[in-house]
Amino acid sequence: MRAALILFLTIIALFPIVSGALAQGFQVRPLSVEGEVPPGVTVDIPIEITGTSQLEGRTLEVDVVQLAQASDGTFTVVPFEAGGELLPRSAASWITAPPEVRVEVRERSILETQMQVPVGARGTHVAGLLLTARPPEGADGLRLTIRILIPIIVGTEGRPARQDVQLTDASLFYAFPASSGGGAAMEEGDPLPETTVVGALVENRGGRYSRFSGHVWVDYKDQSGEWRQIRRAPIREMRLLPETSVRVPVDLGRLLPTGEYRFRGELYVDGRRTVPLRREFDFVGHPEVRGLVTDVDISVTPEVFEYEYLAGARRTGMISVENPSIDPIEVSVDVALPDEMADRATATLKGADLSAADWIEVAPARFTLRPGQSRNVRLLANLPNAAAEHQNYYAELRLEATYTDGQRAGAASALVEVTRPEGTDMPDVELAPLAVSSLGEEDLYALSLQAVNVGNVLFRPDVSYVLLDEAGEELMRGTLTSQVTGPLMPLASRSFGGTIDLGDVLEGPLVLLTLLRSDGDEIASTTRRLTLSREDGLIVGTSR
């Protein structure tokens, strides 16, 4: 049986061009492959390589490799030899590819790659194609060898793999300047560290290539024995291969003194909130670090400031910033494209195309707020003379606060939306097929949905599911939630997750309908066909 691999990347087609490869005369698409296939099939994976050189063709070496994961989530290459030792969840032995591919001037070549998925495969497996372009013989000047890694990540349909990503341990440590030579010994006269870091150990004991993010809270026990929250910091979003662990550094942005601390860490895995980790421990800090400061919840109103686009106009506005703490703080304001839109693109649109950041000025951009003080900050929009090409443009106001000694006090943000009055907002979403995972308990499953805003306007999404029997009768309904509660920006993606208990559902064919709405209006939906059997458990049907 032969099948075509579903490319989930087409949900938001990020086909970046490797600048080094272009310099060497070729470009490669796609640069990553991810999809789901049934076990026991042979999958064709065509890789398109286009010659961009005007002078000569190139021969690229092709190697099938294994992939491991570094602590920052990036892939690292591990050589593969037929019959040799395999890493956990390696798909390298499933892949066949030619040893080289020839790319001619201004022509497109197809690297024909095949993957034979074993009948007993379950969950996510990973491998890679390593393309190597060596410098031409006799080339003058700087001679570069270009290597391009194409990760291939394959999940299997059928019986759900287990979702089991946990935050299992955490520790506190100092980060020192690279040249200071600071270490574990803390004595008077030692160099001061730069910041305090939480080392959060995240383990994937399941069978899915899962996405996680979260937060950590750090509390300090004061002299009265009461706990005081001193810092809340995000765990950045990453994806983690099965049977892999990473220690994620979480910068607290300040120096903590010696004392007794309480830690709480919480992960959202594929959009689903998991059981928090709690720890209490003593921390031995630098003897010269004695002050203890807490987070400041800076207030910014309004959360979204709206301008109407008029070519060549200068528009003013105002936001209010408040310091609710008992200490003075220094606040700086920067304007940028929202992170969720940066480096995002479809085949026809880039996030930068929708940026209003260069149009917005802030005055003052830096100021002091006394305890309990609020002040107005002026916004000035210098709109371009040309007519607007798009319906909406966006910028983010990023506020960073520090105490008078330079330690981080907190952060806040607000959005600026510039709208063309004569156009129409058109919300639209691309949904990946709903993922269903086992949670290790009978009849209890995790539901995960990845959504990408491919419309021209931000909106606040609400996601729900409905379970139907074969006749279309509703059996149950529920909601999927996300760690992120703010608006979903254009081109941004978001994970939603939840659980479903099938313990009271009768055996037979089922349909799981997932709906994404905003303000009550349905924007997108997706369905999954299931088969429930007490003997074989849950079988997830194809998404095609």
N, C-alpha and C positions, 0 to 999 in steps of 0.2 A: 504494500500500500504506500502511495506517495502523497505527500501533502505539501502545500505552500505554507511557509512560516508566516504567522500573523505578526506584522510589525507594529507593536504598540507605539513606536516612535511617531507614527503618522498622526497620532492624536495631536501632538504639537511637533511639527517636523523640524527638528533642530539638526540641520545638515551643515555644520560649520566646515569651513575649508581650512585645512592645515597649512599655515603660511610657509612652513619649512618645505612641505611637499610641493607647494606651488613654485617655490624657489628652485626646486629640483625638477620641475617640469611635469607634474601630474597632480590630480586631485582624486579623492576617494569618497564614495558615498555608498551606504551610510557608514558612519564611524562607530556605530554601536547597533547591535541587533538584539531585540528582546521579544519574546512571544510565548505562546502556549500551544502545544501540540498533543495529540493523543499518543500514548505509548505504542511502540511497535510499528511506527511509520518511518519512512525515509523522507527527509526534508531537504528541499533545494534552497540554498542560501546564495543568491547571486550578489556579488560585490562589483559595483561599477567603478572602473578606473579610467579617467579621461586624461589623455596627454595634453598638457598646456604649453609645452615647449614649442618654439618655432624652428628649432634647430635639428633635434634628433630624438629618436625614440629611446625608451629605457626598458631594461629588464628588471623586474622586481622579484626578489626572493620571497617565498611564501613558507611560513612555518606555523604549524599547529602547536599551540602552547597551552599550559595550564595557567590558571589565575588564582592568586591569593589576594588578601586585602591588607593594606597598611593601616596604621592606627588612625589616619585621617580619612579612611574610607576609599582611597584610590586603589586601583588594581596594580598588582605587581606580577611580573612575568616569572613563571617557573617552567623550565624546559620540560618537554614531553618526549619520551622515547617509547615506541611500541613495545609492549611487554614489560615496561618499567613500572616503578612505583607511582601510584596515582594519589593525588590529594583527595580529601573528602569532597564529594559532590563534583568531581571533575567530569566534564563531558569530552575531554580531549580525545579519548579513544573512540568516540562515536563519529569523529569528523574525518573526512577525506578531502584533500585539496591538492592541486598540482604543486610541484616544488617551485615553480616560477610562473610569472605571467609577463607577456610582452606588451608594452604600451607604445603605440606609434604616435607620431606627431599629429596633434589635433584630432585624434581618433579615440573612440570609446572602446574599451575592452571589458569583458565580463569575466571575472574570476569565478568559475563554477565550483561551488563548494557544496558538499552534501553532508548531512548528519543522519545517521541511522540510530533512532531512539529505541533502546531495548524495551521489550514487552513489560518487564518488571520495573521500569523506571517510575519514580514517584517524587513529586516535589521539584525543586529548582536545581538545575545543574548548569555549570558554567565552563567555558573554555575561551580561547581567543585565537585570532589570526594575526600573526606578526608579519607585516610587510616591510622589507628592507630594501632601500634604494642606495646602492653604493655609488660613489662618484665615478664619472666616466674615466676611462683610461686616458692619461695624458692631459687631464683637465688642469687649467691654470688657476692660480689664486687659491682661495680657501677651499679645501676639499672636505665636504660634509657627507656623512652617512646618515640618512634619514630613516627612522623606524616609526611605523604607525601601527598601533595596537587597536584591533577591532574586537571588543568584548562580544561574546555570544552567550546570552543568558536565556535558558529555555526552561519553562515550567511545563508540567504535564497535566493534562486533563484527566478526568475520571475521579478516582477516590481523592478526597481533599488531603493535602499535606498538612502537617501540624504547624500552627503558628505558635511560636514560643520564644519570644525575645524579652529578656528581662534585664533590669538594672540590678546587678548582684552585689556590688561593692563600691565603696567610695573612700577617698582619703584626701587630706589637705596637705599641700606642700607649697613652698615658696618658689617663684620663678626669679632667677637672678639675671642681671645683664650678662651677655655672653662672655665679656672680657673680664668679669669680676672675679672669677674663680670661686664664687660662693658655693657652699656645700651644705652637708647635714649639720656640721658643728655650728652652734650659735653662740658666739662670744662677743663681748664688747670690742668694738673696733672692726668687726667683720663688715664687709660691704652690705649696705642695705639692699634687700630684694626689691624687685620692681612691682610685684603683685603677688597675690595668693591665688592658687589654682586648686580646683576640685578635680581629682582624677576619678571619673565615673566609669566603672567597668560595665560594659554592656555585652551580653552573651546571647547568641542566637542558637538555641538548642533544638530548634524546629527544622522544618524542611522547606521553608519559603524564603525567598530573597525579599526581606521585609524592609519597610521604610519606618524610621523612628525619629522622633524629636521629643522635646520635653522641657522641664525646668528643674532647677534645684533651689531649695530654700536652706539657708544657713542661719541658725539661731545661736545666741550667746547667753550663757547663764551669768546673770549679774550678781552683785554682792548680796542681794536679798534672796537669792535662789530662784528668781523668776527668769523665764526664758524671754529674750528679746530678739525678734527677727531683725537681722542686720543686712541680709542680702538675698535677693531673688535674681537668678541668672538663667538664661536659656541654654538648653542643650541643642546644639545646631542639628539640623536635619541631615540624616545620613541614611544609606541603605546598607544592609549587612547580610552577607552570604550565610547560608545554613552552615552549622558546625564551625562557626567563626566567632571570635570575641575581639573587641577593641576597647582600649581605655581612652575615653574621650576627655580631653582637657577642657574645663569650664573656667574661664578667667573671671574671678570675682571683682577685678578692677580696683582692689584696695588691699592694704596690708592688715592682717589680723594679728593681734597680740596673743601671747600665751594665755590659755584659758580652756574652759570646758565648753564644747560646742555640740550642737544637735543638727543633724543633717536629714533632710527629706528630699528624695528624688522621685520624680514622676515621669513616666514615659507614655507617649501615645504611639502605638505600633500599628501601622497601616490604618491610622485614623482612630484606633480603639484605645481608650484609656486603660492602663494596666495597673496592677497593685503597686502602690508606692513602696520605695525602700526607705527605711528609717535606721539611723545610726546615731549613737552618742559616743564621743571620744574626746580625749584630752589632746590639745595641740600645743607643742612647744615652739614658740615663735622667737624672733630676734629680740634680744633684750632691749634694744633701743626703740622697738615698736611698742608703744603703750596706749596710744589713742584708739578709741573704738567709735566708728561712725556707722550710721544706719542708712538704708535707702530712703530717698525722698520721692514721694509720689507727685511728680510735677503735674499740674493741671493745665490743659490747653483747651481753649474753646474758641471757635467751634472745631469739631473733629474734621469736618470737610468744609473748606471754603470754596465757593463757586464764583467763577467769572464767566461772563458771556463774551464769546469771541467776536471781535470787531477789528478787521485788518487795520494795522497802524495805530491802534488806540493805546492810550496809557490809562490803566485802571488801578485804583488804590483800594486797599482793604485793611482790616485790622483783626488780629487775634489777641486773645488775652492769655497771659501766662501767670500762674500763681505758685508761690512757694509755701506749702502748708506746714513746713517743719519749724523747729525752734532755733535753727542755725542759718546764718547767711550762706548763700550759694552763688557761684558764678555760672551763668547760662550762656551757651553759644548756640547759634542757630545756623544750620547748613541746609541748602536746597539741593535735592538730587532726584533722579528717577527712582520710583519705588523699587526696592530690592526684588519684589516678586516679578517685576517686568524686565529687569536688567538681564541681558544675555539671553533673552527669550525671543523666539522667532517662529513664524510659519513660513510656508513657501512664498508668501506674498507680503509679509509684514514683519518688521522688527520692533521690539519694545522701544528702542530709541526713537522710532518714528512717531511715537505718541507722547514724547517727553515735552513737558512745559518748563522743565527745570531752568533752562537758559533764559526764560522770559521773566522769571520772578526774582525780585530783589527784596531783601529784608533789612529793616532799619529800626533799632540798632541790631547788629548781628551778634553782639556780645554785651552783656549787662549783668549787674548784680541785683539780686533780690534779697531783701532783708527778711527775717522770720515773719511769716504770715502775709508778706507783701505780694500784691499782684500788679502787673503793669501791662499796657498795651504795646504790641509790636506791629509796626506798619509794614504792609505788603504793597509792593508796587509791581504791576504786570506791564511789561513793555511788549505788546503783541506785534508779531511780524506784519509787514506791509502786504504780504501775499495773502490770497484767500486760503482758508483752511482746507487741507486735503482730507482730514479725518473729522469724525464727529466730535470726539472728546480727546483732550490732552490732560496729562497728569504730572504732578510733582509732589514730592514729599518734603515736609518741613521736619528736620531732625534736630531735636533739642537735646543737648548733652549738658549735664550739670556736674560741677565739682565743688568740693568744699574749699575753703580758703587755703588749706595746706596742699591742694592739688589732687586729693583723693576723689575718686568717682563718687558722686552723690546720687545719680539716677539719670533716666532718659525718658523722653516722651516724643510723640510724633503727631503730625496732622497732615491731611491731604489737601492739595489744591486741584480743583477740577475746572478746566476751561472748556466750555461747550459752545458749539456752533448752533445758533438759535434756529436756523432754518432747516436743520437736518432732523433725523429720527434716531433715537437710541434703539439699538437692536441687540439685546442680550442673546447670546448663543453659547452653547457648551458642547464639548466633545467628551464623552464618557468612555473610559476603558470598560471592558467586560467586568462585571461584578466578580470579585474573587471570594471564594468560599474556602475556609480553612478549618481544620479540626483544632479543638482546644484541649484535647486529651481527656475530655469527659464525654460519656455517652450522651448522644443526642444534642450536645451543645457545640455550636459552630460560630466562628468569627466571620463577619461580612466586611469586605473592604472595597471601597470605590475610589477611583482616581478621576478627578474632573479637571478640565482645562477650559478656561474662559476664552473662547475664540470670537466673542462678540466685540462690540465697539464701546462698551460701557461697563463700569463696575456695578456689582449688585451683591446683595446678601443672600447666599444660598441656604435652602432648607432641603434636607434629603430624607426620604422615607422609603420603606419597602412594603410590599404587599405579597403575601404568599397565597397562591391560588391552586386549587386542585385541577384535575384534568378537564373538568366541566366548566372551569372558570369561576367557581364559587370561592369567595374569600375565606381563608382559614385563619389568618392572623395578619397583623400589621405592626410596624414599629418604626423607629427613627435611627438614622445614622448621624453621628455627630463628629465634630472636628475640634482639634486643639485650638485652631484659629477661629475667632468669632467675628472678625471684621469683614469688610467688603472684599469680594474676590475681584482682583484687578484684571483688566484685559491681558491676555497671554499668560496669566498666572495659573498655577496648578494647585490643587488642594486635595488632601486625603480625608475621607470620611470612613468611619468604622462603627461597628456595633456587634451585637451577638443575636443569635436566634436559637431557640430551644425547640427541637422537633419531637420532644418526648411524647406529646399528645397528638401527634399527626399520624394519620393512618398511612400504611404502605401504599406505594403506587407512584405514578408520574405526578410531578409538581412543576409549577412555574413561579419563579421569583421575579417580581416586577419591582424595579427601583426607579423612583421619580425624583427629579431635582426641580424645585420650585423657588420662586422669589416673589415675595408679596402675594402669595397665593396663586400666581400664574405658573403653569408648567412650562419649563424651558427645555428639558430633555428627559429621556427615559431609556432604560436598557432592561433586557430580560435574560434570565438564565433558566434553562430547563434542568430539572433535578429528577432523580429517581430514588425513592426511599424504600429500603428493604431491611427488615430486622436481621436478616441473615448476613447480607453484604454491606449494610450500612448505607451511607449516602453516596450516590454517584452523581457527579457534576457533568452535565452534558456539554457538548461543544459550544463555543461561543459564535461559531460561524453560522 
